[in-house]
């Protein structure tokens, strides 16, 4: 993908493909950046992705703490439903989600995509954070409460700082899931072109005359860069977060 983005068209369409281009060009990147809606679709994707991830973290943090620390009737059944939601293929729900969005007047709106991405990332976030909280000794919170802290302050000042690797791991997973999602963005945003996201924008380089592979590869490279940079910066915390979250179930 990256090397093709720097190849001139004659090398891309050559009968003898080469891994590295004979001559390097930035023309495809200029075509991608100058395409209609480039900045607007970037803004839409960032807005939808960050909002969905933040909502999932807030809701999952409370749910996972309740499951890991509290004893209440239906706790096991609740986690079973969460696991079922995690295993369900989201592609099978496109038609029901479309009908609900149509009947409630939520088609062609970014908040609809935000809610869908929030629901897609929430089960996994609850599962991982629940295991991570269970791995933190509850005696730390109890000691803080003995010293005069309320349960809420004990969680905020003692447990929450220890959850940083788990929060990074789940937020990165949610970010990549929402950032790359195409099917719902394509089916729920039909008329309002200004509400589309980057995965749908990538398909704009294909028309009745064929596909501009150079511009497509350049746009795909630009599209993949944010997720790649974030992962490289957080990979150590992400690895430790997933490992710690899997210690206890």
C-alpha positions in Angstrom: 0.0 0.0 0.0 2.7 2.5 1.0 5.0 1.8 -1.9 2.2 1.9 -4.4 1.2 5.3 -3.1 4.6 6.6 -4.1 4.6 4.9 -7.6 3.8 6.7 -10.8 0.9 5.4 -12.7 3.1 3.7 -15.3 4.7 1.6 -12.6 1.3 0.7 -11.0 -0.1 -0.5 -14.3 3.1 -2.2 -15.5 3.0 -5.9 -16.6 6.1 -6.5 -14.4 5.2 -5.3 -10.9 8.0 -4.1 -8.6 8.0 -3.8 -4.8 9.8 -0.4 -4.9 9.1 2.2 -7.5 11.7 3.2 -10.0 10.9 6.9 -9.4 9.1 8.3 -6.4 6.2 10.7 -6.7 3.9 12.6 -4.3 1.2 13.2 -7.0 -1.1 10.6 -5.5 -1.0 12.2 -2.1 -1.8 15.6 -3.6 -4.7 14.0 -5.4 -6.0 12.5 -2.1 -5.6 15.7 -0.1 -7.2 17.8 -2.8 -10.2 15.4 -3.1 -13.6 16.8 -2.2 -14.4 16.5 1.5 -11.0 15.5 2.7 -10.8 17.8 5.7 -14.6 17.5 6.4 -14.5 13.7 6.5 -11.4 13.7 8.7 -13.3 15.9 11.2 -16.3 13.6 11.1 -14.3 10.5 11.7 -12.3 12.0 14.6 -15.5 13.4 16.2 -17.4 10.1 15.9 -14.5 7.9 17.0 -13.5 9.9 20.0 -17.0 10.4 21.2 -17.9 6.7 20.9 -14.7 5.7 22.7 -15.2 8.2 25.6 -18.8 7.1 26.0 -17.8 3.4 26.1 -15.1 4.1 28.6 -17.4 6.0 31.0 -20.2 3.4 30.8 -17.9 0.4 30.9 -15.9 1.7 33.9 -19.1 1.9 36.0 -20.4 -1.5 34.8 -17.1 -3.3 35.2 -16.6 -1.9 38.7 -20.1 -3.0 39.7 -19.5 -6.5 38.4 -16.0 -6.9 39.8 -16.5 -5.3 43.2 -20.2 -5.6 44.1 -22.4 -8.6 44.8 -25.9 -8.3 43.3 -28.5 -10.6 41.9 -28.2 -11.2 38.2 -24.5 -10.4 38.0 -23.5 -13.6 36.3 -26.4 -13.3 33.8 -25.4 -9.8 33.1 -21.9 -10.8 32.1 -23.3 -13.7 30.1 -25.3 -11.1 28.1 -22.2 -9.0 27.6 -20.3 -12.0 26.3 -23.1 -12.8 23.9 -23.2 -9.2 22.7 -19.4 -9.4 22.1 -19.7 -12.6 20.1 -22.6 -11.4 17.9 -21.7 -10.4 14.3 -22.5 -6.8 13.9 -23.0 -7.2 10.2 -26.1 -9.3 10.9 -27.6 -6.2 12.6 -27.3 -3.8 9.8 -30.8 -4.2 8.6 -32.5 -3.9 12.0 -30.3 -0.9 12.9 -31.2 0.7 9.5 -35.0 0.2 10.1 -34.8 1.6 13.6 -32.8 4.6 12.4 -35.2 5.2 9.5 -38.3 5.0 11.7 -36.9 7.3 14.4 -35.6 9.9 11.9 -32.0 9.2 12.8 -30.7 8.4 9.3 -27.9 10.6 7.8 -26.8 11.8 11.2 -23.5 11.5 12.9 -25.0 10.9 16.4 -26.4 7.6 15.0 -23.0 6.4 13.9 -21.6 7.4 17.3 -24.2 5.3 19.1 -23.6 2.4 16.9 -19.9 2.5 17.4 -20.5 3.0 21.1 -22.5 -0.2 21.2 -19.9 -2.1 19.2 -17.1 -1.3 21.5 -18.9 -1.4 24.8 -19.0 -5.2 25.4 -15.3 -5.7 24.9 -14.5 -2.7 27.1 -16.6 -4.1 29.9 -15.0 -7.5 29.7 -11.4 -6.2 29.7 -11.9 -3.6 32.4 -13.8 -6.1 34.6 -10.8 -8.4 34.6 -8.4 -5.6 35.2 -10.4 -4.3 38.2 -10.7 -7.8 39.6 -6.9 -8.1 39.5 -6.5 -5.0 41.7 -6.5 -6.0 45.4 -9.7 -4.6 47.0 -7.7 -4.1 50.3 -6.2 -1.0 48.7 -9.7 0.6 48.6 -10.6 -0.7 52.0 -7.4 0.8 53.5 -8.3 4.2 52.0 -11.8 4.0 53.4 -10.4 3.2 56.8 -8.4 6.4 56.5 -11.6 8.4 55.9 -12.2 8.2 52.1 -15.6 7.5 50.7 -16.0 4.6 48.3 -16.1 7.0 45.4 -13.0 8.9 46.5 -11.1 5.6 47.1 -11.9 4.5 43.6 -10.9 7.8 42.1 -7.6 8.2 44.0 -6.5 4.6 44.4 -8.1 2.3 41.8 -8.5 4.6 38.9 -4.8 5.5 38.5 -3.9 1.7 38.4 -6.4 1.2 35.5 -4.4 3.4 33.1 -3.0 0.4 31.1 -6.4 -1.2 30.9 -8.0 2.1 29.8 -5.4 2.5 27.1 -5.8 -1.0 25.8 -9.6 -0.8 25.6 -9.6 2.8 24.2 -7.2 1.7 21.5 -9.3 -1.2 20.5 -12.4 1.0 20.4 -10.6 3.6 18.4 -9.4 1.2 15.7 -12.9 -0.4 15.5 -14.7 2.8 15.1 -12.0 4.4 12.9 -12.1 1.5 10.3 -15.8 0.7 10.3 -17.3 1.0 6.8 -20.6 -0.9 6.6 -22.7 1.2 9.0 -21.2 4.4 7.8 -22.1 3.5 4.2 -25.7 2.3 5.0 -26.7 4.9 7.6 -25.3 8.0 5.9 -27.0 8.0 2.5 -28.1 11.4 1.5 -26.0 13.8 3.6 -22.6 13.6 2.0 -21.2 16.0 4.5 -21.9 13.5 7.3 -19.8 10.7 5.8 -16.6 9.4 7.3 -13.1 8.5 6.0 -13.8 4.8 5.1 -16.6 5.9 2.8 -14.5 8.7 1.4 -11.9 6.1 0.3 -14.5 4.6 -2.1 -14.8 7.9 -3.9 -11.6 7.1 -5.9 -13.6 4.4 -7.8 -15.9 5.5 -10.6 -17.4 4.1 -13.8 -14.0 4.6 -15.6 -12.1 2.4 -13.1 -10.2 2.9 -9.9 -7.4 5.4 -9.3 -5.2 2.9 -7.5 -2.4 5.4 -6.8 -4.8 7.9 -5.1 -6.6 5.0 -3.3 -3.3 3.7 -1.8 -2.2 7.3 -0.9 -5.5 7.9 0.8 -5.4 4.6 2.6 -1.9 5.4 3.9 -3.1 8.7 5.3 -6.1 6.9 6.7 -4.0 4.3 8.5 -1.4 6.7 9.9 -3.3 7.9 13.0 -4.1 4.4 14.2 -0.5 3.3 13.5 1.0 6.3 15.4 -1.3 5.8 18.4 -0.5 2.1 18.6 3.2 2.6 18.4 3.0 5.2 21.2 0.9 3.0 23.4 1.9 -0.5 22.5 3.8 -1.1 25.8 0.8 0.0 27.9 -1.6 -1.9 25.6 0.3 -5.2 26.0 0.4 -4.9 29.8 -3.2 -3.9 29.8 -4.4 -6.9 27.9 -2.2 -9.2 30.0 -3.4 -7.8 33.3 -7.0 -7.8 32.2 -6.9 -11.5 31.5 -5.4 -12.5 34.9 -8.8 -12.9 36.6 -12.2 -13.6 35.2 
